């Protein structure tokens, strides 16, 4: 057999193998995907495959009780922090969505003695004295701008009186969300009130576009206090999305420093807005029904 015949035979064999592979691939593609087995709700046995079952969700009071029980069984630190992971639905109409945000809220039950460092912008000597008396860490005017831009001065929060705000524009890009504004209650004339709030407030921030991870309490606090702090944070988060859209909170997980995360049932945690909206709609319908009657009487 000549070398030419060997080459033709080898080439033909390779072509046949390729055709065979292509045929098998086409058969695999034509084969319909196997239907996914629906997840089961509750395991019967003590030992089971977790990925075959839906993740259980718990009522808030029950979950806090479980965290306290975990701590006792594991002999971990009783004063460890309690955290929540809040998964957000940032979608609005069409392709619009809520921009990532930061929020500050006063918790009903403080869980730390730490006080935030607040800087007050004012050029009025009387206001500066009031700010110092009420616990401002730094007080000053436009002379602070240079030091802030160069990171020589830093604070947790920045508040200002209205008279100085036009001179602080160079800091807008540097301070970003912490730039004094009326929407964040950090711009105003009531310096004692602003200082009281920002020195003791709890801050949270959206991470990775749609997640908030923040601590809310210590595990040794009464269950009622932990629940109240959690609801306060969640209610504040809900203000960043109009109530006529789907709730901004779509999933909520609670955990302690040493425990696994427990998925929470959102019933009773999210603010109640449906009933209010229904009443408003009913009132609007009643008004529409009354209008023709009034018009006919007047004519």
N, C-alpha and C positions, 0 to 999 in steps of 0.2 A: 504494500500500500504506500503510495507516495505521500510526501509531507503535505501536499495540497489537499489530498483526500482526508488526511488526519485533521487538518485545520477546519475543513468544511464540516466534518463530523462533530468536532468539538464546538464549533459555533452553533450548529444545529441543536446540540444537547443543551447549551446555555440558553438558547432561545426557548426551547421546550420548557426548561425549568422556570424561566421568567413568566412564560404564559401560564404555567401551572400555579405559580405564586399569585399572579394577577387574578386568576380565576378564583382562588381561595379567598383573596382579599375582597373581591366583589361579592362572594357568597356571604362573608362576614358582614359587609356593609348592608346587604339586602336583608339580613336577619334582624327582625324587630327587637328593640331593647327589652330586656326582661323587666316586667313591671315591678316597681319598688314596693316592698312589703310595708304596709302602714305600721307606724310605731305603736306599741302597746302602751297602755296607760299605767298600770300598777303591777309590779312583779309579785308572784305568789310565793316563790322560794326566797330564802335568805341570800343565796348566791345566784347571781344572774349577770348577763351581759348588758352593760349599761346602754350601749348604742342601739339596743333593740327596744328601748322604752323612752317615752317622752320625759323630758326633765321635769321633775315635780315642782310645783309652785306652792308657796306658803303664805298664810295671812301674816301680816306684819308682827303682831304680838306673838304668834307661834314661833316665827323665825328668830326673834330676839331671845325668846326662852331657849331655843335650841343652841344659839351662840353661847349663852351663859352655861348651858349644860356641857357643851364641848370643852369650855375652859375648865370646868371642874373635873371632868374625866381625864383631860390631858395634863392637868396640874400646871397650866401656863399662867402667865401674869394676869391677875384679876383686873388691873387698871389699863389693860391694853386698849388701843383705839378701835372704834367701830367705823367701818368705811362703807360707802355706797358707790357702785358703778352704775351710772345712768346712761342708757343708750337712747339716743335722740332721733326723732323723725324731723329733719330740718326742711322737708319739702313744703313748698307753697304752691301756687297755681303755675301751670305749665312748667317751664324750666327754672323758675325762680326758687330760691331757698333762703332760709334764715342764715345770716352770716354768723360765723363762730363768735361767741361773746364771753364776757366775764360778768359775774354778778357778785353782789355783796349783800348780806342779810344779817340781821341781828337774831341770834338764836335765843329761844326762850330759856334755855338752860346751858350756861357756859360750862365747857369741859376742860378749859385750860386757863391758867393765870397769865399767860402771855398777852402783851398789849401791842397792837400794831404801831409802827412808827409813822407819824403823820407830819407832813410838811405843810405849812400855811403860807400862802403868798398874800402879802399886804404891805402897803407903804405907809399906812396910818399907824402912828405910834400907839394910840389908845387901843386899836384893834390888835396890834402886836402884843401888847401887854395882856390883853384878855386871852389871846391864844396861848401865851406861855402859862398863864394861871390855870388854864384848863387842859394842860398836858401836851401841848404841841412839842414835837421833838426838835423841829427846826422852824424858825420864823424869819421871813425876809422878803425883799422885793426883787427888782430886776437884777440885782447883783448876784443872785443865786443861779441865774440862767447859765452863765459860763461854767460854773462848777458842776451843774447837772449834766450839761452836754459833754463834759470831760469825765463823767462818772466819779467825780470827787465827792459828790453828795448823792445819796440814794435814800428813798423812803418807800414804805409800803403803799402809802396813799398820799395824794397831793390835792389840797383844797385851796380855793382862792375866793377873794371878794370880787364883786363885779367890776370895781373901778380899775383893777390891775390887769384884767384878762386880755385887753387889746395888746398889752406889752409882752404877753407870754406866748405869742404865736410861734416864735422860733422853737419852742419846746413841743409843739404839736406832734411832729414826726418822731421825736425822741420818746415822749411819754405814751403816745398812742392811746390805748384804752384808759390809761390812768390820767389823761389830760383832764383838768377840771371842767365839768359840764353840769348843767342843771338837770339833765336826764339821769345822771348818776348821783345827783344830790351832793356833788362836790364843789358846786359853785353857788355862793349865796352870801347873805349878810349875817346870818346867825352862826357865828363862829363856834360858840359853845356846843350848839346842837350838832354841827358837822363833826366836831372833834369827838363828842361822846359816841356818835355812831361809828366813825371810822377807826377809832382806837379799839373798839370791842367787836367789830363786825367780823363775820366769817366770809371769806372769799372763795369762789370756785371759778373754774375756767374750762371751756370746751377744748378738748384735745382731739387730735386726729379727725377733725371736722364734725364728729357726732357723738363723742363720749365725754362724760364728766366723771372724774374720779376724785372723791373728796372724803375726808373724815368728818363725822358728825357728832361723835360722843365718845365716852369711855364705857367699857363693858360693865364696870361696877356701878354705873348710874342706875337709878330705878328704870324699869321697863317703860313707864309712862313718859319719862324725860327723853329717853332715846327715840321713842315714837314721835314725840312732839317736835324734836329737832329735825328728824327726817322729813316730816310733813312740811315743816317750815321751808326747808331747802327746796323740796319738790314744788311747792306752790310758787316759790319765787322763780324757779326755772320756767314754769308754765307761763309766766307773764311775757316771755320773749317771743311767743308765737300767738297770733290772734286766735281767739276762742272759736271762731267760725271754721277753722281748719281742724284736721285730726289732731289729737293731743300730741304735744312735742315729745312726751316721755312714752317710749314704746316698750322698753324693758328695764327692769330695775333689779339689781342684785345687791344684797347686803352681806357683809363678812366682817370678821374681826382680824386682828393682825396675824393670828395663827390658824384661822379656820378656813374651810372651803367656803365658796360663795353660795348663797341660798337665793334662788329666784323668788321674787315676791309677786303675789297677786296684787294687781294695781287697784282693785276695788277698795274704796274707802281711803285711798291715798291721794289720788288725783283730785283737784278742786272740782266741786259740783257746779257745772255751768249749763247743763242741758235743761234743767228745770227753769232756770232764769230765762233762757232763750225761748222755751216753750211759752212761758207767761207773756213775754214780749210779743211773740207771734200772735197769741190769742188776743192781746190788747189791740194789736194792729188790725186784726180781723174785725173786732168789735167796733173800732173807730170807723173802718170802711163801711160797715153795715149801718152805722148811725148817720153817716154823712148824707145819704140820699133822703132819709127821713127828715133831717133838719132842712134840707134844701126844699123839699116839697111843702113843708110847713111855712117857710119864709115866702114862697111864691103864692 
